[in-house]
Amino acid sequence: MQKVLVIEDDEQIRNQLKDFLVHAGYAVVTEERGDEAMGVFTREKPDLVVLDLNLPGKDGIEVCRDIRVTSRVPLIMLTARREEADQVKGLREGADDYIVKPFSPRVLVLKVQKMFERPPLYEPEVVKFADLVLNISQRSVSIQRGHAAKAVHIPTTPAEFNLLLTLVRNPRKAFSRDELIDSLSDESIPPDIFDRTIDSHVKNLRKKLGSGTYIETVRGVGYKAVIPGKD
């Protein structure tokens, strides 16, 4: 289920948006303060952000700027300001769309749906999951436990890297073995891959990543990425 973070200080609007988005099938997390927004964003890892411009503690422009330092997650900005200059500023700071209040919640839900249907604009250089760091251009995996700790390189084969990348990019999804086989479409990987080979790759990854495994077996389905120590 895709997750939407709504950052809005008006309780009525915040609750109304949450109700409409939940009804549309999204998981929704809310926050009312700008100075608390990045903490929620980092913890919840939403797939899309709905961000009000006028917030207590820190305004929406600053929050948008903070988010864009680490993420290109789709972002829709809300505002009561109708001036073109304000809208241009929001878009320049990284907002993907802009809605002026008052607005119909149904229109916002439709914009959210359309935004999720768009193909990604670019391939991120680095994918992070818990304390795992996957560098796509270098095709390397490392573990960094704590901000001050030195990253430890984890050697992986091309198949292991692609498999791990597929899982951590979609941490809420349980992948079947057939889906994981499809993810290993790489010239350096032999075409004759079977279910037992997927199991072998997972076994090898678990050994390399340590006792706190990042890959969970989902009975009757396949595998999914999990954060060690969390359900």
Secondary structure, 3 states (H helix, E strand, C coil): CCEEEEECCCHHHHHHHHHHHHHCCCEEEEECCHHHHHHHHHHHCCCEEEEECCCCCCCHHHHHHHHHHHCCCCEEEEECCCCHHHHHHHHHCCCCEEEECCCCHHHHHHHHHHHHHCCCCCCCCEEEECCEEEECCCCEEEECCCCCCCCEEECCCHHHHHHHHHHHHCCCCCEEHHHHHHHCCCCCCCCCCCHHHHHHHHHHHHHHHCCCCCEEEECCCEEEECCCCCC
